[in-house]
Amino acid sequence: MGKRLLEMCVQIVEAQASAGMMSTEEIEQSLKKIYKVLQELDALEESTAEVEVPPTVAEKKELAKAPVLGKGPYESIGEDSVVCLECGAQFRQITANHLRSHGLTPREYKKKWGFRLKDSLAAKGVTRSRSESAKARGIPANLKAYQERRRKKSS
């Protein structure tokens, strides 16, 4: 463990020295200080590794806000946010770009988590506002008229 700490210490001091001019004394002092701090952190980590530390009040509040991921795919879609079932991150919409970070396409994600392929990966509020906006612009009526024209044309 000591050798690993020493290697880490050297890397840190090398980075400091490369960022600016340091005298030999400054490098020596920096090595000693950083090594001592790393030893203290290592000792602290070992002592707390065996003892479970209870969550702080702030951590408890965060845990209470976080949705439970084990319930099912449709429960991950809320009114104002949707939770990525891969990483637990919250978004207004899960995009293909985000899913790419997990090595998935939207189709693969939906199949993996049990969504229907036609289901939206957006929050309910986002979906509702898009629907209202489309209706206000007359898109549903225009779409029906277009489909009817195509049917007549192909017949």
VOBA-1610 file (N, C-alpha, C; in pm, whole numbers, padded with zeros to 5 digits, always signed):
BEGIN
Met+00082-00119+00000Met+00000+00000+00000Met+00087+00125+00000Gly+00196+00123+00074Gly+00284+00239+00083Gly+00345+00274-00052Lys+00377+00171-00130Lys+00437+00195-00261Lys+00336+00262-00354Arg+00211+00219-00346Arg+00107+00279-00429Arg+00085+00425-00391Leu+00087+00454-00260Leu+00071+00591-00215Leu+00186+00678-00264Leu+00307+00623-00259Leu+00424+00697-00304Leu+00414+00728-00453Glu+00368+00629-00531Glu+00353+00651-00675Glu+00248+00759-00702Met+00138+00756-00628Met+00035+00859-00643Met+00090+00996-00607Cys+00165+01000-00500Cys+00225+01126-00454Cys+00317+01183-00561Val+00400+01099-00619Val+00494+01143-00722Val+00418+01197-00843Gln+00311+01130-00881Gln+00232+01177-00995Gln+00170+01315-00969Ile+00121+01334-00848Ile+00060+01462-00812Ile+00164+01574-00816Val+00279+01548-00757Val+00384+01650-00753Val+00439+01676-00894Glu+00450+01572-00975Glu+00494+01591-01113Glu+00397+01685-01187Ala+00269+01665-01165Ala+00169+01751-01229Ala+00182+01894-01181Gln+00206+01912-01050Gln+00223+02046-00995Gln+00348+02112-01054Ala+00456+02036-01060Ala+00582+02091-01110Ala+00573+02126-01258Ser+00499+02046-01333Ser+00487+02075-01476Ser+00399+02196-01502Ala+00309+02228-01408Ala+00220+02341-01424Ala+00290+02474-01394Gly+00396+02471-01317Gly+00466+02594-01281Gly+00605+02565-01230Met+00683+02669-01216Met+00820+02655-01168Met+00818+02624-01018Met+00889+02519-00978Met+00901+02483-00837Met+01048+02460-00807Ser+01091+02513-00694Ser+01229+02489-00653Ser+01240+02348-00595Thr+01362+02304-00575Thr+01387+02172-00518Thr+01323+02161-00380Glu+01335+02268-00300Glu+01278+02267-00165Glu+01125+02258-00171Glu+01066+02331-00265Glu+00920+02327-00278Glu+00873+02187-00319Ile+00947+02125-00408Ile+00911+01989-00451Ile+00922+01893-00332Glu+01029+01906-00255Glu+01049+01819-00138Glu+00938+01838-00036Gln+00904+01963-00006Gln+00798+01992+00090Gln+00663+01939+00038Ser+00640+01960-00088Ser+00516+01914-00148Ser+00503+01761-00141Leu+00614+01692-00172Leu+00613+01545-00162Leu+00578+01500-00021Lys+00642+01560+00079Lys+00617+01522+00219Lys+00472+01548+00259Lys+00422+01667+00227Lys+00285+01702+00266Lys+00183+01611+00198Ile+00199+01593+00069Ile+00102+01513-00006Ile+00107+01368+00039Tyr+00226+01315+00061Tyr+00237+01176+00107Tyr+00169+01159+00242Lys+00189+01256+00333Lys+00127+01250+00465Lys-00027+01253+00453Val-00077+01340+00367Val-00222+01350+00348Val-00277+01220+00289Leu-00206+01164+00192Leu-00250+01037+00132Leu-00253+00925+00235Gln-00152+00922+00324Gln-00150+00821+00430Gln-00271+00838+00522Glu-00300+00963+00559Glu-00414+00989+00647Glu-00545+00948+00581Leu-00559+00980+00453Leu-00680+00942+00381Leu-00693+00791+00370Asp-00580+00724+00347Asp-00581+00579+00337Asp-00622+00516+00471Ala-00566+00568+00581Ala-00601+00517+00713Ala-00748+00542+00744Leu-00796+00659+00706Leu-00937+00692+00729Leu-01027+00600+00647Glu-00988+00573+00525Glu-01067+00484+00439Glu-01072+00343+00497Glu-00960+00294+00546Glu-00957+00160+00605Glu-01040+00152+00732Ser-01037+00257+00813Ser-01113+00254+00938Ser-01263+00265+00912Thr-01304+00338+00810Thr-01447+00352+00781Thr-01498+00244+00689Ala-01410+00167+00629Ala-01454+00061+00539Ala-01529-00047+00615Glu-01492-00069+00739Glu-01555-00174+00819Glu-01679-00124+00892Val-01686+00007+00916Val-01798+00065+00989Val-01891+00133+00889Glu-02018+00096+00893Glu-02113+00159+00801Glu-02152+00295+00858Val-02131+00398+00777Val-02161+00534+00819Val-02306+00564+00781Pro-02387+00608+00877Pro-02526+00639+00844Pro-02533+00760+00751Pro-02632+00764+00664Pro-02642+00877+00571Pro-02673+01007+00644Thr-02623+01117+00590Thr-02650+01248+00647Thr-02793+01288+00613Val-02839+01396+00671Val-02974+01445+00645Val-02990+01478+00497Ala-02888+01543+00439Ala-02895+01579+00297Ala-02900+01454+00209Glu-02823+01353+00245Glu-02824+01227+00169Glu-02959+01158+00180Lys-03020+01162+00298Lys-03152+01103+00316Lys-03255+01173+00229Lys-03246+01306+00218Lys-03340+01382+00136Lys-03322+01344-00011Glu-03198+01330-00055Glu-03170+01291-00194Glu-03226+01152-00222Leu-03206+01059-00128Leu-03257+00924-00145Leu-03409+00923-00152Ala-03472+01010-00074Ala-03618+01017-00075Ala-03669+01071-00209Lys-03594+01165-00270Lys-03633+01221-00399Lys-03613+01121-00512Ala-03512+01037-00498Ala-03477+00945-00607Ala-03586+00841-00625Pro-03627+00817-00748Pro-03731+00717-00772Pro-03678+00577-00751Val-03767+00487-00717Val-03730+00348-00698Val-03728+00282-00836Leu-03612+00228-00874Leu-03597+00175-01008Leu-03648+00033-01022Gly-03673-00037-00915Gly-03710-00176-00924Gly-03857-00203-00950Lys-03939-00102-00968Lys-04084-00122-00979Lys-04131-00158-01119Gly-04078-00098-01220Gly-04122-00127-01355Gly-04097-00010-01447Pro-04099-00036-01577Pro-04061+00068-01671Pro-04157+00187-01673Tyr-04287+00163-01664Tyr-04381+00273-01676Tyr-04382+00362-01552Glu-04338+00310-01442Glu-04329+00392-01321Glu-04208+00484-01324Ser-04117+00461-01419Ser-04000+00548-01432Ser-04037+00676-01507Ile-04155+00679-01568Ile-04199+00798-01640Ile-04293+00877-01550Gly-04247+00993-01508Gly-04327+01078-01420Gly-04387+01195-01493Glu-04451+01282-01418Glu-04514+01400-01476Glu-04411+01497-01533Asp-04304+01522-01457Asp-04205+01622-01497Asp-04071+01563-01536Ser-04050+01434-01513Ser-03920+01375-01547Ser-03935+01227-01576Val-03837+01176-01646Val-03831+01033-01675Val-03694+00986-01628Val-03689+00869-01566Val-03566+00817-01508Val-03506+00713-01602Cys-03380+00729-01632Cys-03310+00628-01712Cys-03293+00504-01625Leu-03344+00392-01668Leu-03338+00270-01590Leu-03199+00207-01593Glu-03110+00257-01678Glu-02973+00208-01683Glu-02887+00271-01574Cys-02900+00404-01558Cys-02810+00474-01465Cys-02882+00550-01355Gly-03014+00565-01365Gly-03089+00635-01261Gly-03094+00786-01278Ala-03037+00840-01385Ala-03039+00984-01408Ala-03179+01028-01452Gln-03215+01151-01413Gln-03348+01202-01446Gln-03337+01303-01560Phe-03431+01295-01654Phe-03436+01385-01768Phe-03581+01421-01796Arg-03600+01521-01881Arg-03734+01548-01932Arg-03767+01449-02042Gln-03662+01403-02112Gln-03678+01304-02218Gln-03547+01225-02227Ile-03558+01094-02242Ile-03438+01012-02262Ile-03410+01011-02411Thr-03297+01065-02448Thr-03263+01079-02589Thr-03176+00965-02638Ala-03170+00950-02768Ala-03083+00849-02829Ala-02938+00878-02795Asn-02904+01005-02783Asn-02767+01043-02749Asn-02731+00992-02609His-02822+01006-02513His-02795+00955-02378His-02785+00803-02380Leu-02875+00738-02450Leu-02874+00592-02454Leu-02747+00538-02519Arg-02690+00616-02612Arg-02565+00576-02675Arg-02454+00563-02571Ser-02459+00642-02464Ser-02357+00633-02358Ser-02366+00499-02285His-02481+00432-02296His-02499+00299-02238His-02483+00189-02342Gly-02450+00228-02464Gly-02434+00130-02572Gly-02567+00074-02622Leu-02672+00155-02613Leu-02806+00111-02654Leu-02867+00207-02754Thr-02955+00155-02836Thr-03041+00239-02919Thr-03174+00251-02845Pro-03259+00347-02882Pro-03389+00356-02815Pro-03468+00226-02828Arg-03461+00161-02943Arg-03532+00034-02964Arg-03482-00072-02867Glu-03349-00086-02853Glu-03291-00186-02763Glu-03328-00156-02618Tyr-03325-00027-02580Tyr-03361+00014-02445Tyr-03506-00025-02415Lys-03595+00005-02508Lys-03737-00026-02488Lys-03759-00176-02475Lys-03692-00254-02559Lys-03707-00400-02550Lys-03650-00452-02418Lys-03535-00402-02379Lys-03469-00449-02257Lys-03555-00423-02134Trp-03619-00306-02127Trp-03692-00269-02008Trp-03843-00292-02019Gly-03890-00347-02130Gly-04030-00385-02139Gly-04125-00276-02184Phe-04075-00171-02249Phe-04163-00070-02306Phe-04214-00121-02441Arg-04331-00072-02482Arg-04375-00098-02618Arg-04292-00010-02710Leu-04269-00054-02832Leu-04182+00021-02923Leu-04240+00157-02959Lys-04372+00172-02955Lys-04432+00301-02990Lys-04437+00397-02871Asp-04400+00352-02751Asp-04404+00438-02633Asp-04298+00547-02638Ser-04334+00663-02586Ser-04243+00776-02579Ser-04154+00763-02455Leu-04031+00809-02465Leu-03941+00810-02350Leu-03930+00952-02296Ala-04043+01023-02295Ala-04047+01160-02245Ala-04141+01166-02125Ala-04121+01268-02042Ala-04209+01289-01926Ala-04351+01315-01974Lys-04447+01282-01891Lys-04589+01297-01929Lys-04624+01442-01963Gly-04569+01534-01886Gly-04594+01676-01912Gly-04541+01720-02046Val-04424+01670-02084Val-04365+01703-02214Val-04452+01647-02326Thr-04493+01524-02312Thr-04578+01460-02413Thr-04709+01535-02429Arg-04770+01574-02318Arg-04898+01645-02321Arg-04882+01782-02388Ser-04774+01855-02355Ser-04757+01988-02416Ser-04730+01977-02566Arg-04658+01874-02609Arg-04636+01854-02753Arg-04767+01823-02824Ser-04850+01741-02760Ser-04979+01705-02819Ser-05067+01828-02833Glu-05074+01908-02728Glu-05156+02030-02732Glu-05106+02126-02839Ser-04974+02138-02851Ser-04915+02226-02951Ser-04948+02177-03093Ala-04940+02047-03114Ala-04972+01991-03246Ala-05118+02013-03281Lys-05207+01995-03183Lys-05349+02017-03207Lys-05377+02163-03238Ala-05308+02253-03168Ala-05328+02396-03192Ala-05284+02435-03332Arg-05188+02367-03387Arg-05139+02397-03522Arg-05219+02323-03629Gly-05313+02238-03588Gly-05397+02168-03683Gly-05333+02044-03744Ile-05232+01993-03683Ile-05161+01878-03739Ile-05248+01753-03748Pro-05327+01716-03646Pro-05408+01594-03660Pro-05506+01601-03777Ala-05573+01714-03794Ala-05669+01728-03905Ala-05596+01722-04039Asn-05483+01790-04048Asn-05405+01789-04172Asn-05354+01649-04203Leu-05315+01575-04100Leu-05265+01439-04120Leu-05378+01349-04172Lys-05496+01361-04115Lys-05610+01280-04162Lys-05643+01312-04307Ala-05641+01439-04341Ala-05670+01479-04478Ala-05564+01424-04574Tyr-05439+01431-04534Tyr-05329+01379-04617Tyr-05343+01229-04637Gln-05373+01156-04529Gln-05388+01011-04539Gln-05506+00975-04629Glu-05613+01050-04621Glu-05730+01025-04704Glu-05695+01047-04852Arg-05622+01155-04881Arg-05580+01182-05019Arg-05492+01070-05072Arg-05403+01018-04990Arg-05315+00908-05033Arg-05394+00782-05061Arg-05495+00754-04977Arg-05579+00636-04998Arg-05654+00647-05131Lys-05709+00764-05158Lys-05783+00785-05282Lys-05690+00775-05402Lys-05569+00828-05388Lys-05474+00829-05497Lys-05427+00688-05530Ser-05403+00605-05429Ser-05354+00468-05450Ser-05464+00373-05494Ser-05591+00412-05475Ser-05703+00324-05514Ser-05736+00332-05659
//
